[in-house]
Amino acid sequence: MKNEKKIDKERQLSFDSLPPSIRETMTEEEKQLFLYADEWPESLFDKLEEFIIKD
């Protein structure tokens, strides 16, 4: 899933700051969604729930 959008620096920093054990469980599609998508699927929220701050 190639995306022509530029990666947001904050998203890249957030992704890089995830523990390796979490990053390793993410599929390529989930990584692309994390970096580029306007909305994440529920499955990605579930995987990252301990790192998401709710308003």
Contacts in CASP RR format, 6 or more apart in sequence:
PFRMAT RR
TARGET T0000
AUTHOR 0000-0000-0000
METHOD contacts of the structure
MODEL  1
MKNEKKIDKERQLSFDSLPPSIRETMTEEEKQLFLYADEWPESLFDKLEE
FIIKD
1 28 0 8 1.000
1 29 0 8 1.000
1 32 0 8 1.000
3 32 0 8 1.000
3 35 0 8 1.000
3 36 0 8 1.000
5 36 0 8 1.000
7 35 0 8 1.000
7 36 0 8 1.000
8 35 0 8 1.000
11 34 0 8 1.000
11 35 0 8 1.000
11 36 0 8 1.000
12 35 0 8 1.000
14 34 0 8 1.000
15 23 0 8 1.000
15 31 0 8 1.000
15 34 0 8 1.000
15 35 0 8 1.000
18 48 0 8 1.000
18 51 0 8 1.000
22 47 0 8 1.000
22 48 0 8 1.000
22 51 0 8 1.000
23 31 0 8 1.000
25 47 0 8 1.000
26 34 0 8 1.000
26 47 0 8 1.000
30 43 0 8 1.000
30 44 0 8 1.000
30 47 0 8 1.000
33 40 0 8 1.000
33 41 0 8 1.000
33 44 0 8 1.000
34 40 0 8 1.000
34 44 0 8 1.000
34 48 0 8 1.000
45 52 0 8 1.000
END
